[in-house]
Amino acid sequence: MVVPRLTGVVDRRLLVNYRLDAAVARSWVPAPLRPQLVNGSAVAGICLLRLTDLRPAGLPAVIGVRSENVAHRIAVEWDDETGRRTGVYIPRRDSGSRLNVLAGGRLFPGPHGSADFEVDESPERLRVAVQTEEGAGASADVAVRVTDELRGSALFANVNDASEFFRGGSVGWSPNRAHTILNGIELRTDAWHVEPTEIESVRSSFYEGGGVPAGSATIDCVLLMRRVPVTWVDAGRITPELAAQPA
């Protein structure tokens, strides 16, 4: 599958980050990818993403679509002819958009399941809840307040460290329906900006035993991106050595 060049706006992106046991992460990620470790832990999480004006590059924004989406992901690294690379492995994607569900795995990497979203937000506070329709293993409910600095993270010293870590992971790898190919897509932007938040509450059925073993994941921090124009481009394909996948 060759991904068409797409453009749009990340209207809101909550990056909900967990410290995941490294051994569990290794069983999750198919070679030649491997978990990217920070202070001995893998960095896994949930991306709660609202896209607006999404469309093929070169077409006017007026025809773009809006959607709420969720992706479960883990930071990874791999080697190619240029050396060590970093990105994310995304075993599961779900969307509130029927178009995204139909296009997932066809025009955009990774099959997409259907999900319902509940969103309550203001400039200072956000809550996003998602319930997936195909299995209960990926439901989540996250509430945060925007703050001025990152506090309490064991992964990152400050928001600048966190921002650079995730900016470096701009390539996402998603398996096809048969798990025989990983399709890559790269996010590009000249307006990258991350805000720290204070966690009010986080619930994730995936990280509380629904997708990884209970007790292997610990919530670390939640970061926020808002109103960032982006472009996605095809990043190629990898033939994986199949690994065990979370349910």
Solvent accessible surface area in square Angstrom, and as a share of the most:
residue,aa,sasa,rsa
1,M,67,0.30
2,V,115,0.66
3,V,6,0.03
4,P,52,0.33
5,R,127,0.46
6,L,20,0.10
7,T,25,0.15
8,G,3,0.03
9,V,36,0.21
10,V,1,0.00
11,D,29,0.15
12,R,1,0.00
13,R,24,0.09
14,L,0,0.00
15,L,1,0.01
16,V,0,0.00
17,N,5,0.03
18,Y,10,0.04
19,R,63,0.23
20,L,1,0.01
21,D,68,0.35
22,A,16,0.12
23,A,66,0.51
24,V,26,0.15
25,A,0,0.00
26,R,135,0.49
27,S,61,0.40
28,W,4,0.01
29,V,7,0.04
30,P,3,0.02
31,A,38,0.30
32,P,66,0.41
33,L,6,0.03
34,R,86,0.31
35,P,13,0.08
36,Q,25,0.11
37,L,73,0.36
38,V,27,0.15
39,N,125,0.64
40,G,56,0.53
41,S,26,0.17
42,A,0,0.00
43,V,4,0.02
44,A,3,0.03
45,G,2,0.02
46,I,1,0.01
47,C,6,0.04
48,L,0,0.00
49,L,28,0.14
50,R,20,0.07
51,L,12,0.06
52,T,21,0.12
53,D,51,0.26
54,L,23,0.12
55,R,46,0.17
56,P,64,0.40
57,A,42,0.32
58,G,80,0.77
59,L,80,0.40
60,P,78,0.49
61,A,45,0.35
62,V,134,0.77
63,I,90,0.46
64,G,22,0.21
65,V,55,0.32
66,R,157,0.57
67,S,7,0.05
68,E,32,0.14
69,N,14,0.07
70,V,2,0.01
71,A,11,0.08
72,H,0,0.00
73,R,21,0.08
74,I,1,0.01
75,A,5,0.04
76,V,0,0.00
77,E,27,0.12
78,W,12,0.04
79,D,90,0.47
80,D,47,0.25
81,E,164,0.74
82,T,105,0.61
83,G,32,0.30
84,R,140,0.51
85,R,84,0.31
86,T,27,0.16
87,G,1,0.01
88,V,8,0.05
89,Y,0,0.00
90,I,11,0.06
91,P,30,0.19
92,R,51,0.19
93,R,32,0.12
94,D,1,0.01
95,S,1,0.01
96,G,46,0.44
97,S,20,0.13
98,R,214,0.78
99,L,98,0.49
100,N,20,0.10
101,V,35,0.20
102,L,122,0.61
103,A,18,0.14
104,G,0,0.00
105,G,24,0.23
106,R,140,0.51
107,L,112,0.56
108,F,33,0.14
109,P,0,0.00
110,G,3,0.03
111,P,42,0.26
112,H,23,0.10
113,G,9,0.09
114,S,31,0.20
115,A,6,0.05
116,D,87,0.45
117,F,46,0.19
118,E,102,0.46
119,V,52,0.30
120,D,81,0.42
121,E,69,0.31
122,S,52,0.33
123,P,96,0.60
124,E,105,0.47
125,R,69,0.25
126,L,1,0.00
127,R,60,0.22
128,V,0,0.00
129,A,14,0.10
130,V,5,0.03
131,Q,90,0.40
132,T,6,0.03
133,E,109,0.49
134,E,111,0.50
135,G,47,0.46
136,A,72,0.56
137,G,17,0.16
138,A,0,0.00
139,S,7,0.04
140,A,0,0.00
141,D,28,0.15
142,V,0,0.00
143,A,4,0.03
144,V,0,0.00
145,R,115,0.42
146,V,41,0.24
147,T,32,0.19
148,D,114,0.59
149,E,89,0.40
150,L,16,0.08
151,R,141,0.51
152,G,77,0.74
153,S,23,0.15
154,A,55,0.42
155,L,9,0.05
156,F,13,0.06
157,A,86,0.67
158,N,66,0.34
159,V,30,0.17
160,N,107,0.55
161,D,67,0.34
162,A,0,0.00
163,S,16,0.10
164,E,106,0.48
165,F,36,0.15
166,F,13,0.05
167,R,110,0.40
168,G,41,0.39
169,G,13,0.13
170,S,34,0.22
171,V,4,0.02
172,G,6,0.06
173,W,10,0.04
174,S,0,0.00
175,P,7,0.04
176,N,40,0.20
177,R,135,0.49
178,A,69,0.53
179,H,66,0.29
180,T,69,0.40
181,I,52,0.26
182,L,2,0.01
183,N,6,0.03
184,G,0,0.00
185,I,8,0.04
186,E,42,0.19
187,L,24,0.12
188,R,117,0.43
189,T,28,0.16
190,D,153,0.79
191,A,46,0.36
192,W,33,0.11
193,H,109,0.49
194,V,11,0.06
195,E,31,0.14
196,P,12,0.08
197,T,9,0.05
198,E,104,0.46
199,I,60,0.30
200,E,71,0.32
201,S,58,0.38
202,V,34,0.20
203,R,114,0.41
204,S,0,0.00
205,S,27,0.18
206,F,4,0.02
207,Y,4,0.01
208,E,101,0.45
209,G,40,0.39
210,G,32,0.31
211,G,11,0.11
212,V,6,0.04
213,P,78,0.49
214,A,83,0.64
215,G,78,0.75
216,S,19,0.12
217,A,17,0.14
218,T,65,0.38
219,I,62,0.31
220,D,10,0.05
221,C,3,0.02
222,V,0,0.00
223,L,0,0.00
224,L,0,0.00
225,M,1,0.00
226,R,44,0.16
227,R,159,0.58
228,V,3,0.01
229,P,75,0.47
230,V,4,0.02
231,T,28,0.16
232,W,15,0.05
233,V,12,0.07
234,D,44,0.23
235,A,35,0.27
236,G,20,0.19
237,R,103,0.37
238,I,27,0.14
239,T,101,0.59
240,P,15,0.09
241,E,119,0.53
242,L,123,0.61
243,A,31,0.24
244,A,76,0.59
245,Q,67,0.30
246,P,31,0.20
247,A,105,0.82
